[in-house]
């Protein structure tokens, strides 16, 4: 029996590969870098993501590839500004990664094999702008899934994009109220399509919960208000929200999957094993997990210790807002601490992306 077990384990390249082969849990790569995505696919990944922060990292990592392309695009169209040029590069980075995933997309009939491309975070208050960009992005490749922020203005864009047959990935999402509002918006869009006899069979909507960014925000509040809480408890906040959302999704039959993002510890992977969910760690975290001895066993249904949840509820009003279904109204999504911090970081990445393009097209003569 032991020899049979060893032969079975030899079929798996890594813990993540074992997870993807023995449980419903899927792996997506949190990068559109071809090098990172190639490694991830070898270990079972069936999807990937891009956003302004990722695009900046790819530009820096693959500057020898993208610098001549940026110069070529700039020379071909003198009217294009650096912001438009930056987004052209985001589209090309995403399309290149999407081609690598296309065989998976075709094999899995749209459920996986998608490249998740993010709409401009500066438009988080503008429904029509997010929707227009989502429509444009969806036409870049057959296996695009479009990220739309789970803000007040993002919800109607998510519903309308879904109705138009676009698979969406709700982002800038940290809380149970956001996850439920996104699921309801997707359901409304799907039902509108069904009522008109339109096909939904190849759609694969997702709602991201950025679990680590909720933890980050509670740690900020912990220090700001000089609280004294077991530091280990703060690592469980995002996990608790994700698990509660997963239970409600299953109970209500929502037709979209949850995705875990913003990794800070192994629990943002290991605690969700066994669920019909997606985990999307950066490649560096994947390598760390693959070198670990963490046992690949289903944990999604294991409850978070009630003492931890009760302590977080008592000490952090923002955790109560994040963990309670009616803790936030859509009008309050934009002002939640994690939302503001994340939008500011994504918008800063757009500024940095434009700066990289500017330095290529219009180098600073003082530094040459």
C-alpha positions as CSV (number, residue, x, y, z in Angstrom):
1,X,0.0,0.0,0.0
2,X,2.8,2.4,0.8
3,X,4.4,1.8,-2.6
4,X,1.1,2.5,-4.3
5,X,0.8,5.7,-2.4
6,X,4.3,6.8,-3.4
7,X,3.6,6.0,-7.0
8,X,0.4,8.1,-6.8
9,X,2.3,11.0,-5.2
10,X,4.9,10.8,-8.0
11,X,2.2,11.8,-10.4
12,X,2.0,15.2,-8.8
13,X,4.7,17.8,-9.5
14,X,4.0,19.9,-6.4
15,X,1.4,20.6,-3.7
16,X,-0.4,23.0,-5.9
17,X,-0.5,20.5,-8.8
18,X,-1.9,17.9,-6.4
19,X,-4.6,20.3,-5.3
20,X,-5.7,21.0,-8.9
21,X,-5.8,17.3,-9.7
22,X,-7.5,15.9,-6.6
23,X,-9.9,18.7,-5.5
24,X,-12.3,21.1,-7.3
25,X,-10.0,24.0,-6.3
26,X,-8.5,25.8,-9.2
27,X,-5.2,27.7,-9.5
28,X,-4.8,31.0,-11.4
29,X,-1.5,32.9,-11.7
30,X,-1.6,36.4,-10.3
31,X,0.6,37.7,-13.1
32,X,0.6,38.0,-16.9
33,X,4.3,37.5,-17.1
34,X,4.9,34.7,-19.7
35,X,7.7,33.3,-17.6
36,X,5.6,33.2,-14.4
37,X,2.6,31.9,-16.2
38,X,4.5,29.1,-17.9
39,X,5.7,27.9,-14.5
40,X,2.2,28.2,-13.0
41,X,0.6,26.2,-15.9
42,X,3.2,23.5,-15.3
43,X,1.9,23.2,-11.8
44,X,-1.7,23.1,-12.7
45,X,-2.8,26.7,-13.3
46,X,-5.8,27.3,-15.6
47,X,-6.0,31.1,-15.6
48,X,-4.1,34.3,-14.9
49,X,-4.6,38.0,-14.2
50,X,-3.4,41.4,-15.2
51,X,-3.9,44.8,-13.6
52,X,-2.0,48.1,-13.6
53,X,0.3,46.9,-10.8
54,X,1.0,43.7,-12.6
55,X,1.6,45.5,-15.9
56,X,4.2,47.7,-14.2
57,X,5.9,44.6,-12.8
58,X,5.8,42.9,-16.3
59,X,7.3,46.1,-17.9
60,X,10.1,46.1,-15.5
61,X,10.7,42.3,-15.7
62,X,10.5,42.2,-19.6
63,X,11.7,45.7,-20.5
64,X,13.9,44.4,-23.3
65,X,10.8,43.0,-24.9
66,X,8.4,45.9,-24.4
67,X,10.7,48.9,-24.8
68,X,11.0,48.5,-28.6
69,X,7.3,47.8,-28.9
70,X,6.5,51.0,-27.0
71,X,8.8,53.0,-29.3
72,X,7.2,51.3,-32.3
73,X,3.7,52.2,-31.3
74,X,4.7,55.7,-30.5
75,X,6.3,56.2,-33.9
76,X,3.3,54.7,-35.7
77,X,0.8,57.2,-34.2
78,X,2.2,60.6,-33.1
79,X,-1.3,61.5,-31.7
80,X,-1.3,58.8,-29.1
81,X,-0.6,60.1,-25.6
82,X,1.4,58.2,-22.9
83,X,-1.8,57.2,-21.0
84,X,-3.3,55.7,-24.2
85,X,0.0,54.1,-25.0
86,X,0.2,52.5,-21.5
87,X,-3.2,50.9,-21.9
88,X,-2.3,49.6,-25.4
89,X,0.6,47.8,-23.7
90,X,-1.7,46.5,-21.0
91,X,-3.9,45.1,-23.7
92,X,-0.9,43.5,-25.5
93,X,0.5,42.0,-22.3
94,X,-2.9,40.5,-21.5
95,X,-3.5,39.3,-25.0
96,X,-0.1,37.6,-25.1
97,X,-0.9,35.7,-21.9
98,X,-4.4,34.9,-23.1
99,X,-3.0,33.1,-26.1
100,X,-1.0,30.8,-23.7
101,X,-4.2,30.0,-21.9
102,X,-6.4,29.5,-25.0
103,X,-6.0,25.6,-25.2
104,X,-7.2,25.4,-21.6
105,X,-10.1,27.7,-22.3
106,X,-11.2,25.5,-25.2
107,X,-10.8,22.3,-23.3
108,X,-12.8,23.6,-20.3
109,X,-15.5,25.3,-22.4
110,X,-15.0,28.8,-20.8
111,X,-15.0,27.9,-17.2
112,X,-11.2,28.3,-17.0
113,X,-8.4,29.2,-19.3
114,X,-9.1,32.9,-19.0
115,X,-6.9,36.0,-18.7
116,X,-8.4,38.5,-16.3
117,X,-7.8,42.1,-17.4
118,X,-8.7,45.0,-15.2
119,X,-10.6,48.2,-16.2
120,X,-9.0,51.5,-15.4
121,X,-9.2,52.0,-11.6
122,X,-9.6,55.7,-12.1
123,X,-13.1,55.1,-13.4
124,X,-14.4,53.4,-10.2
125,X,-17.2,56.0,-9.9
126,X,-18.2,55.9,-13.6
127,X,-20.5,53.1,-14.6
128,X,-20.5,53.9,-18.3
129,X,-16.7,54.2,-18.5
130,X,-16.2,50.8,-16.8
131,X,-18.8,49.2,-19.0
132,X,-17.3,50.6,-22.3
133,X,-13.8,49.4,-21.4
134,X,-15.2,46.0,-20.4
135,X,-16.9,45.7,-23.8
136,X,-13.6,46.7,-25.5
137,X,-11.5,44.3,-23.5
138,X,-13.8,41.4,-24.0
139,X,-13.1,41.6,-27.7
140,X,-9.4,41.4,-27.4
141,X,-9.5,37.6,-27.2
142,X,-12.2,34.9,-26.8
143,X,-10.9,34.0,-23.4
144,X,-10.8,37.4,-21.7
145,X,-12.5,37.9,-18.3
146,X,-12.9,41.5,-17.3
147,X,-12.2,42.9,-13.9
148,X,-14.7,45.5,-12.7
149,X,-14.4,47.1,-9.3
150,X,-17.0,46.2,-6.7
151,X,-17.9,49.8,-6.0
152,X,-21.2,51.5,-6.0
153,X,-20.9,52.4,-9.7
154,X,-19.3,49.0,-10.5
155,X,-22.4,47.0,-9.6
156,X,-24.6,48.2,-12.5
157,X,-21.6,47.8,-14.8
158,X,-21.2,44.2,-13.6
159,X,-24.9,43.4,-14.2
160,X,-24.9,45.0,-17.7
161,X,-21.6,43.5,-18.8
162,X,-22.9,40.0,-17.7
163,X,-26.2,40.6,-19.6
164,X,-24.1,41.4,-22.7
165,X,-22.3,38.0,-22.4
166,X,-19.1,39.3,-20.8
167,X,-17.6,37.1,-18.1
168,X,-16.6,39.4,-15.3
169,X,-14.3,39.2,-12.3
170,X,-15.3,41.6,-9.6
171,X,-12.2,43.2,-8.0
172,X,-11.5,45.7,-5.2
173,X,-13.6,43.4,-3.1
174,X,-12.9,42.5,0.5
175,X,-16.2,42.0,2.3
176,X,-19.2,39.7,2.5
177,X,-21.6,42.6,1.5
178,X,-19.6,43.2,-1.6
179,X,-19.5,39.4,-2.5
180,X,-23.3,39.1,-2.1
181,X,-24.0,42.3,-4.1
182,X,-21.7,41.1,-6.9
183,X,-23.4,37.7,-6.9
184,X,-26.9,39.3,-7.1
185,X,-25.7,41.7,-9.9
186,X,-24.4,38.7,-11.9
187,X,-27.5,36.7,-11.3
188,X,-29.6,39.6,-12.6
189,X,-27.5,39.8,-15.7
190,X,-27.6,36.1,-16.3
191,X,-31.4,36.0,-15.9
192,X,-31.9,38.8,-18.3
193,X,-29.9,36.8,-20.9
194,X,-31.8,33.7,-20.2
195,X,-35.1,35.5,-20.5
196,X,-34.1,36.5,-24.0
197,X,-32.9,33.1,-25.0
198,X,-29.2,34.1,-25.0
199,X,-26.5,31.6,-24.3
200,X,-24.7,31.6,-20.9
201,X,-23.1,28.1,-21.2
202,X,-19.6,29.4,-21.9
203,X,-19.5,32.2,-19.3
204,X,-17.3,31.9,-16.2
205,X,-18.0,34.8,-13.8
206,X,-15.8,35.3,-10.7
207,X,-16.0,37.4,-7.5
208,X,-12.6,38.1,-6.0
209,X,-12.1,38.6,-2.3
210,X,-8.8,40.2,-1.6
211,X,-8.4,38.4,1.7
212,X,-5.0,39.7,2.6
213,X,-6.0,43.3,2.1
214,X,-8.7,43.0,4.7
215,X,-6.1,41.7,7.1
216,X,-3.8,44.6,6.2
217,X,-6.6,47.1,7.0
218,X,-7.3,45.6,10.4
219,X,-3.6,45.7,11.2
220,X,-3.6,49.4,10.4
221,X,-6.5,49.9,12.7
222,X,-4.9,47.8,15.3
223,X,-1.9,50.1,15.4
224,X,-3.8,53.3,14.9
225,X,-6.1,52.7,17.9
226,X,-3.3,51.0,20.0
227,X,-5.3,47.8,20.4
228,X,-3.9,44.7,21.9
229,X,-5.1,41.6,20.0
230,X,-3.2,38.3,19.5
231,X,-1.4,39.1,16.2
232,X,-2.3,35.6,14.9
233,X,-5.9,36.5,15.1
234,X,-5.5,39.2,12.5
235,X,-4.3,36.7,9.9
236,X,-7.8,35.0,10.0
237,X,-10.0,38.0,9.1
238,X,-10.0,37.5,5.3
239,X,-10.2,33.7,5.7
240,X,-13.3,34.1,7.9
241,X,-15.1,36.4,5.4
242,X,-14.2,34.1,2.4
243,X,-15.5,31.0,4.1
244,X,-18.7,32.6,5.1
245,X,-19.2,34.0,1.6
246,X,-18.5,30.5,0.2
247,X,-21.2,29.0,2.5
248,X,-23.8,31.5,1.3
249,X,-22.9,31.1,-2.3
250,X,-23.5,27.4,-2.1
251,X,-26.7,27.8,-0.1
252,X,-28.1,30.2,-2.6
253,X,-26.9,28.6,-5.7
254,X,-25.1,31.7,-7.1
255,X,-23.6,30.9,-10.5
256,X,-20.2,32.4,-10.0
257,X,-17.1,31.3,-8.2
258,X,-15.1,33.0,-5.4
259,X,-11.4,33.8,-6.0
260,X,-8.9,34.3,-3.2
261,X,-6.3,37.1,-3.9
262,X,-3.8,39.3,-2.0
263,X,-1.8,36.6,-0.4
264,X,-0.1,37.2,3.0
265,X,0.2,33.7,4.4
266,X,-0.3,30.1,3.5
267,X,-3.9,30.1,4.9
268,X,-5.0,32.2,2.0
269,X,-4.4,29.0,0.0
270,X,-4.6,26.1,2.4
271,X,-7.8,27.1,4.2
272,X,-9.7,27.1,0.9
273,X,-8.5,23.7,-0.5
274,X,-11.5,21.6,-1.4
275,X,-13.8,24.4,-2.4
276,X,-15.1,25.0,-5.9
277,X,-13.1,28.2,-5.8
278,X,-10.1,29.8,-7.4
279,X,-6.9,30.7,-5.6
280,X,-4.7,33.2,-7.4
281,X,-1.3,33.7,-5.8
282,X,1.6,35.5,-7.4
283,X,4.3,33.2,-8.7
284,X,6.6,33.8,-5.8
285,X,4.0,32.5,-3.4
286,X,3.3,29.5,-5.6
287,X,7.0,28.6,-5.5
288,X,6.9,29.0,-1.7
289,X,3.9,26.7,-1.4
290,X,5.4,24.2,-3.8
291,X,8.5,23.9,-1.6
292,X,6.4,23.6,1.6
293,X,5.3,20.5,3.5
294,X,1.8,21.8,4.0
295,X,-0.7,18.9,3.6
296,X,-3.0,19.2,0.7
297,X,-6.3,18.3,2.3
298,X,-9.8,19.9,2.1
299,X,-10.2,22.6,4.7
300,X,-12.8,24.9,3.1
301,X,-15.6,23.6,5.4
302,X,-13.5,23.8,8.6
303,X,-14.9,26.8,10.6
304,X,-12.6,29.5,11.8
305,X,-12.2,29.3,15.6
306,X,-15.2,31.1,17.1
307,X,-13.0,32.7,19.7
308,X,-11.0,34.4,16.9
309,X,-14.2,35.6,15.1
310,X,-15.8,36.8,18.3
311,X,-12.6,38.8,19.3
312,X,-12.4,40.4,15.8
313,X,-16.1,41.3,16.0
314,X,-15.7,42.8,19.4
315,X,-12.5,44.8,18.7
316,X,-12.9,45.9,15.1
317,X,-16.2,47.5,13.9
318,X,-14.8,47.3,10.3
319,X,-14.5,43.5,10.6
320,X,-18.1,43.4,11.7
321,X,-19.0,45.4,8.7
322,X,-17.0,43.1,6.5
323,X,-18.3,39.9,8.0
324,X,-22.0,40.7,8.3
325,X,-24.2,40.5,5.2
326,X,-25.8,43.8,5.8
327,X,-22.7,45.4,7.4
328,X,-22.2,47.7,4.4
329,X,-24.6,49.2,1.9
330,X,-23.4,49.6,-1.7
331,X,-23.2,53.4,-1.1
332,X,-20.6,52.6,1.6
333,X,-18.4,50.3,-0.5
334,X,-16.3,53.1,-1.9
335,X,-15.5,54.6,1.6
336,X,-14.5,51.3,3.3
337,X,-10.8,51.5,4.3
338,X,-9.6,48.5,2.2
339,X,-11.4,49.9,-0.8
340,X,-9.8,53.4,-0.5
341,X,-6.3,52.0,0.1
342,X,-6.5,49.5,-2.8
343,X,-7.9,52.0,-5.3
344,X,-5.2,54.5,-4.4
345,X,-2.5,51.8,-4.9
346,X,-4.0,50.8,-8.3
347,X,-4.3,54.4,-9.4
348,X,-0.7,55.0,-8.3
349,X,0.3,52.0,-10.5
350,X,-1.3,53.7,-13.5
351,X,0.7,56.8,-12.8
352,X,3.9,54.7,-12.6
353,X,3.0,52.9,-15.8
354,X,2.7,56.2,-17.6
355,X,6.0,57.3,-16.1
356,X,7.8,54.2,-17.5
357,X,6.3,54.9,-20.9
358,X,7.3,58.5,-20.7
359,X,10.9,57.7,-19.9
360,X,11.0,55.4,-22.9
361,X,9.4,57.7,-25.4
362,X,10.7,61.0,-24.0
363,X,13.9,60.2,-22.0
364,X,15.2,62.7,-19.4
365,X,18.2,64.4,-21.0
366,X,19.6,65.1,-17.5
367,X,20.1,61.4,-16.8
368,X,21.4,60.3,-20.2
